[in-house]
Amino acid sequence: MLTFAAETTSRYHYPWTIFPATHSCFSPPSICCCATANTIHSPTSAQPSMPTRTTSASPSHARDMPTCPTSASSDRCPERLPIFQTVIFRRTHVKLYHIMKKLFCPFLFFALMGILSFSFVGCDKEDVEALPDYVVKVDANGNATKGHRFTKIDDSNFFIDNISYRIIDDALMVTGYNKLLPIDTANIISELLYKGRRMKVTSICDMAFGNCTTLTSVTLPSTLKRIMQNAFQRCTALTSITLPESAVIENAAFIGCHNLATITIPKGITEIRAGVFKDCTSLTSVTIPSSVTSIWENAFEGCISLSSLTFFEGTTNIGNYAFQDCSSLTSVTFPESVTSIGADSFSRCTSLTTISIPSSIGYIGEGAFSSCTGLKDVYCYAEIIPRTEAFVFDGIDPTSSTLHVPALAIDNYKSNWCWKGFGSIVAL
């Protein structure tokens, strides 16, 4: 006679034991679902004692399950079920468990997401209301905040108002404007919230507004880091510009802006590159901040209305032709930081009357002040004559010009072939 004892599984916690020896074929065996001292018993007390496998239930299960009678006179367990009913119940339970798992989990997921979405809608509204004017948010329907208009071109390119932008990595580049519509004002946004990404405008590409003759005003955001070559070339109606701090202004960015009368160069700009303001014929004054260390070639060439030029300590190099043909410029005082003045850098500045050259100067290029026909006084504070190329002062009137130098160096200047052409050389 064999006795089978099944283990309690951790998944269902249904201990059960089968004792088929004392049952007929038509009388199904029974199961005892009770526990005494965490032990599973045989169905009748009359059954011989057989070794059975015991299974420990958790303390909570042991408290909830009824105990079997312990006296020898008791022959039945009070909580006995036919085993086929128990097996059917357990199989049904397993099936229902899996069905409910499949149906309920997606329902729970979507219900939870709905609750979260509803919650975030309120937060999003608050965020939009808190956004600064220069930040634009575009929702999933293409509606832009702050009264702006959004027009999608493709996944990376779009218009905001009449200005086109491109997504590059996690930043925005201004690529141009809608040439089918007239544009007189370009208000470039600072930041965009789009498709869950917050992106800053960091650059304006080559020729973005090139030859836009109707453009009169441009607002550049503080996030801007680079204005590329010829970005605003020949915007002949543009009258003023304020550059953002720390931006790189590339070659010829504002070349040929004939009506540009005012520019503001902030601290943080370190270079004024080649031809940036060339032929800005209405420009009247320029102040170079201390952060600018180098002015490249042709930077202000042909600015014929430029009459005031102010340097602050910090500039070290002035490139070739940098201020050539600035015919309204009357005087130039270089800061002590300047060490090099390039070739033809101030040539043909016919109204220039006074020049002050610091003691730090080490090099003056060929023809640097040539054809400055109105030059009267040159003050050079260098006791050691700087390295000087040919024709530096070519074309000046020697009868009306005076060179002022340190007293100890007068004889050296008088004997130097490049400096001796002045009508008189006197001590400072």
Helices and strands as residue ranges (DSSP letters): E 4-6, E 16-18, G 20-22, E 30-32, H 59-64, E 80-82, H 83-130, E 135-138, E 150-152, E 157-160, E 163-168, E 171-177, E 185-187, E 191-194, E 197-204, E 217-219, E 226-227, E 240-242, E 248-249, E 262-264, E 271-272, E 285-288, E 294-295, E 308-311, E 317-318, E 331-333, E 340-341, E 354-357, E 363-364, E 377-380, E 387-388, E 402-405, G 407-409, H 410-415, E 424-427
